[in-house]
């Protein structure tokens, strides 16, 4: 008799199926970075699908924003800014407008030709192999340059190291950056300045975001990196001026464009679709010399 209940219990246990594994959690920031990177794709179908998903995400975040309008943390506000940026990019691209697509393609081609012409004059070439079109592109491009210049050893020449350097410098020199960064929560938010500039507390969160996430970098981070590594950073772009010089110790001079010991990167608005992108510019002199050697051998 004692074995009956045990048998029944075992049978019951044997019939039970294990619960299905929970669906994998997808971080909104990582997903948004991936989708925004896909907006840079040369494939029109990929761009259209990414734009549609980003628009849906933006609508969903608007609903969440209304439900959680009080007591937002800085991280939440940052995510909202990313969502707005994504929505702007997505709305700019209209997959059903062939005229808009042709215009973007023309602008991208003109920008590419302009930047390559400047690169030829500087005897450099765009290095795309290790620079992915994502939020890390600026820091990856600078890391590649710092390795070429011998400022960073190859094992440390990555976006993680460069993000940390930018964040640490900005945190150590807040007065150099506070006047130029807008408040993440608007002029009327508690703790923000009358001018709508970023508050010290928001600034700390901003620097943490630059260090720990895939947030895009721009002018403030370029300036910080120039000073942190004590090296000029030259940014080649398809606009005016064609080369923007960031010097660690002051404004640009006429001779600064030809200095050899400088970080050289390119800034693209249209070359990779709608998203902004940075690339590393490596010297092309070695390639030119090799080409001449081959030509001499064949002649």
Order of alpha helices (4+ residues) and beta strands (2+ residues): alpha-alpha-alpha-alpha-alpha-beta-alpha-alpha-alpha-alpha-beta-beta-beta-beta-alpha
